[in-house]
Amino acid sequence: MTMPSTLPLRTFAQFREAVYAFRIPRIIMSALELELFSSMGKQAWTVSALAKRLRVSQRGLDIILRNVASIGLVKATVRGYQAHAMAQRYLNKHSPDFRGDYLQLIQRQWEEWAQLTAVVKTGRPLDDDAPETPEYRQSFSWAMHQRSLESAKHVSEQLSLGRAQTLLDLGGGPGTYALHFLKRNPTLQATVMDRPAALEVAKTLAARYRLQTRMSFLPCDFINEPIVGHYDVAWYSNVLHIYSAQENLAIFRKLRRRLASGGRILIQDTFLQDPKGLVPVEANVFAVTMLLHTQTGNTYSLRDVQDWLKRAGFARTKVLRMKPGTGDWNGQILEGRISATSRKRK
Ligand SMILES: C[S@@+](CC[C@H](N)C(=O)[O-])C[C@H]1O[C@@H](n2cnc3c(N)ncnc32)[C@H](O)[C@@H]1O
């Protein structure tokens, strides 16, 4: 993620640069709200022709186009402005690879983050009173799929599942990671455990990937209900940050009883690296998203999570590192393994 180029902030000029860093994202948000890339398609446009099509002012569009060109989302050609290949592919609603649900999620965050001060005052998340709708959960699950398509492929290529035959994707959402593990490990069976609306998306994707015969879908609220089944490996990706230390510890304990002798939990998340919890900035920024949207979520240090794993009976822990730029977050996956003799199931 792009952070202010100079950290820590030491001079007023550096502070100014950091605080004004909202401007480029705001320009991108407006381009998305105007459906700029969907309207441009593949062709080159003069400002006046595109302004007519979008029904916006020529002056406004001229300035926005110069800006999106200066950051590389469109290019200035002799025939006019043309969307860059990446924007044509992912930001254009007419493209089969459009990442619309993920873009919507990002756009919603603009308004949500504007309410941060109020949330800090009350300590209550934004959506505290409104029960989640199935429509929201489905759109969120599609967004998660669109967010993790590349990292799921790269992680599945680098992470050896050894002789594992059964994998639990706990809070798997669309099951994107499970699908890629299945593609990579031909004898593996996977179970995606999540809320029913998320599992609808996972089922659609499993059919699309022609992997539905090797995948099962288990609706379960794993905070309030028991985790069922027996697994060689549990994949716990981007769930740790939704819950408190106590809740994660309880989940690890439940999971441990469901894992085979010598079984493993693999945790993918954004981890704080230092005892003071200040590095990396990205992990702290993400804690703010959890403050806005969850009752108890946060980001945690590797050391703390290793400690919870040990308390839950995962005797050995190890940090696995993906090749730079290929994993989610900074590519760290925390492995917890139960010893071959300590299996306990209820
Ligand atoms: C941020 S998404 C992560 C999805 C996927 N694991 C990934 O890494 O892309 C978190 C998922 O956990 C699920 N989840 C969170 N708490 C849950 C609970 N108590 N029971 C079932 N699912 C839960 C959510 O529905 C959502 O699909």
Ligand as a Chemical Component Dictionary entry (heavy atoms), coordinates in Angstrom:
data_LIG
# 
_chem_comp.id                   LIG 
_chem_comp.type                 NON-POLYMER 
_chem_comp.pdbx_formal_charge   0 
_chem_comp.three_letter_code    LIG 
# 
loop_
_chem_comp_atom.comp_id 
_chem_comp_atom.atom_id 
_chem_comp_atom.alt_atom_id 
_chem_comp_atom.type_symbol 
_chem_comp_atom.charge 
_chem_comp_atom.model_Cartn_x 
_chem_comp_atom.model_Cartn_y 
_chem_comp_atom.model_Cartn_z 
_chem_comp_atom.pdbx_ordinal 
LIG C1  C1  C 0  -12.031 -10.509 5.567  1  
LIG S1  S1  S 1  -12.924 -11.925 5.078  2  
LIG C2  C2  C 0  -11.616 -13.020 4.605  3  
LIG C3  C3  C 0  -12.006 -13.983 3.514  4  
LIG C4  C4  C 0  -10.879 -14.935 3.085  5  
LIG N1  N1  N 0  -10.457 -15.774 4.183  6  
LIG C5  C5  C 0  -9.700  -14.157 2.540  7  
LIG O1  O1  O 0  -8.616  -14.160 3.130  8  
LIG O2  O2  O -1 -9.851  -13.528 1.469  9  
LIG C6  C6  C 0  -13.432 -12.620 6.618  10 
LIG C7  C7  C 0  -14.419 -13.750 6.455  11 
LIG O3  O3  O 0  -14.646 -14.344 7.723  12 
LIG C8  C8  C 0  -16.028 -14.599 7.856  13 
LIG N2  N2  N 0  -16.363 -14.599 9.286  14 
LIG C9  C9  C 0  -16.016 -13.709 10.232 15 
LIG N3  N3  N 0  -16.525 -14.058 11.419 16 
LIG C10 C10 C 0  -17.205 -15.193 11.229 17 
LIG C11 C11 C 0  -17.939 -16.046 12.101 18 
LIG N4  N4  N 0  -18.063 -15.767 13.385 19 
LIG N5  N5  N 0  -18.507 -17.161 11.564 20 
LIG C12 C12 C 0  -18.382 -17.422 10.237 21 
LIG N6  N6  N 0  -17.685 -16.656 9.372  22 
LIG C13 C13 C 0  -17.119 -15.562 9.874  23 
LIG C14 C14 C 0  -16.693 -13.468 7.111  24 
LIG O4  O4  O 0  -18.038 -13.777 6.763  25 
LIG C15 C15 C 0  -15.772 -13.302 5.919  26 
LIG O5  O5  O 0  -16.147 -14.103 4.844  27 
# 
loop_
_chem_comp_bond.comp_id 
_chem_comp_bond.atom_id_1 
_chem_comp_bond.atom_id_2 
_chem_comp_bond.value_order 
_chem_comp_bond.pdbx_ordinal 
LIG C1  S1  SING 1  
LIG S1  C2  SING 2  
LIG S1  C6  SING 3  
LIG C2  C3  SING 4  
LIG C3  C4  SING 5  
LIG C4  N1  SING 6  
LIG C4  C5  SING 7  
LIG C5  O1  DOUB 8  
LIG C5  O2  SING 9  
LIG C6  C7  SING 10 
LIG C7  O3  SING 11 
LIG C7  C15 SING 12 
LIG O3  C8  SING 13 
LIG C8  N2  SING 14 
LIG C8  C14 SING 15 
LIG N2  C9  SING 16 
LIG N2  C13 SING 17 
LIG C9  N3  DOUB 18 
LIG N3  C10 SING 19 
LIG C10 C11 SING 20 
LIG C10 C13 DOUB 21 
LIG C11 N4  SING 22 
LIG C11 N5  DOUB 23 
LIG N5  C12 SING 24 
LIG C12 N6  DOUB 25 
LIG N6  C13 SING 26 
LIG C14 O4  SING 27 
LIG C14 C15 SING 28 
LIG C15 O5  SING 29 
# 
